[in-house]
Amino acid sequence: MRIKFDYHLEIEGTKNLTFGIFEIPSHKVNDEYLLRLAYNRFQEIKKLFGYRDIIIEKLIYNGEKDFAEELKKIINLPIDELLDWEQQGEGK
């Protein structure tokens, strides 16, 4: 199954639209798995843009669901909780 994330971002005052397209097995399509994919792609985007200040305005999954608030919650976790969350997903 092919899924697509549309990242509507503001990077240091400039609007940006970036995509993430993934091929995943249908049985893995659930909110937790999708959030982990979105998080990992966002980390790649941050690296691509030199770790500049990035504001997530929208994160649209397949043109339907907005994951922006969920992703912001993960990104803003205290570092120890974020590391725990990342490690929980390594076995999945």
C-alpha positions in Angstrom: 0.0 0.0 0.0 1.3 3.4 -0.9 0.8 6.3 1.6 1.7 9.9 1.3 2.3 12.6 3.9 2.1 16.3 2.9 4.2 18.4 5.3 3.0 22.0 5.4 5.8 23.8 7.1 7.1 27.2 7.9 10.9 27.4 7.9 12.3 30.6 9.3 9.3 32.6 7.9 9.1 30.8 4.5 6.2 28.5 3.7 7.2 25.1 2.4 5.4 22.0 1.2 7.4 18.7 1.4 6.2 15.2 0.9 6.9 11.7 2.2 5.8 8.8 0.2 6.0 5.2 1.6 5.2 1.7 0.5 4.0 -0.2 3.5 2.1 -3.5 4.1 -1.6 -2.9 4.6 -1.6 -4.7 8.0 0.8 -2.0 9.4 -1.6 0.9 8.6 -2.5 2.2 12.1 -2.1 5.6 13.7 0.9 4.6 15.8 2.8 3.2 12.9 1.9 6.2 10.7 3.0 8.6 13.4 6.4 6.9 13.6 6.8 7.1 9.8 5.8 10.8 9.9 8.3 11.5 12.8 11.2 9.7 11.0 10.5 11.7 7.8 10.3 14.9 9.8 13.8 14.2 11.2 15.0 13.8 7.7 13.4 17.1 6.7 15.1 18.8 9.7 18.4 17.5 8.6 17.8 18.5 5.0 17.1 22.1 6.0 20.1 22.3 8.4 18.1 22.0 11.6 16.7 25.5 11.2 13.5 26.5 13.1 10.6 24.6 11.6 7.0 25.1 12.4 4.6 22.3 11.4 1.4 23.9 10.2 -0.3 20.7 8.8 0.7 17.1 8.3 -1.9 15.5 6.0 -2.0 11.7 5.6 -3.3 10.6 2.1 -5.2 13.9 1.7 -7.4 13.1 4.7 -6.2 13.1 8.3 -4.1 15.8 9.9 -1.4 14.4 12.1 0.2 17.8 12.9 -0.9 17.9 16.6 0.1 14.4 17.3 3.5 14.9 15.8 4.0 18.2 17.7 3.3 16.3 20.9 6.0 13.8 20.2 8.5 16.4 19.1 7.9 18.4 22.3 8.3 15.5 24.7 11.1 15.9 27.3 14.3 14.2 25.9 14.1 11.1 28.1 10.5 10.4 27.1 11.3 11.0 23.5 14.1 8.5 23.6 11.8 6.0 25.3 9.2 6.6 22.6 11.8 6.1 19.8 13.1 2.9 21.4 9.6 1.4 21.7 9.2 1.7 18.0 12.5 0.0 17.1 11.1 -3.5 17.4 8.1 -2.7 15.2 
